[in-house]
Amino acid sequence: MAQATKGRLNYRCPMCFMRDIDMDMFYDPDKKEYYCLRCQFHGNEELVLQKNEEIRKKYGDMYRRFRSFEEF
């Protein structure tokens, strides 16, 4: 998804992304935190990056081919 405006980098909402919804978060400079319009998630940049890193585990083996279940 393309960024709407220039400025701070837009992050995906981690809670929406867990449900396979690609929703950008908005930045509030007064509170210095990101927020989502769809699910009311909010947090600072560190929290958003931490949650997004946890979600990457879901797609970690996306390009790996499993030939048997004994590999685990």
Buried (B, 14 or more C-beta within 10 A) or exposed (E): EEEEEEEEEBBBBBBBBBEEEEBBBBBEEEEEBBBBEEBEBBBEBEBBBEBBEEEEEEEEEEEEEEEEEEEE
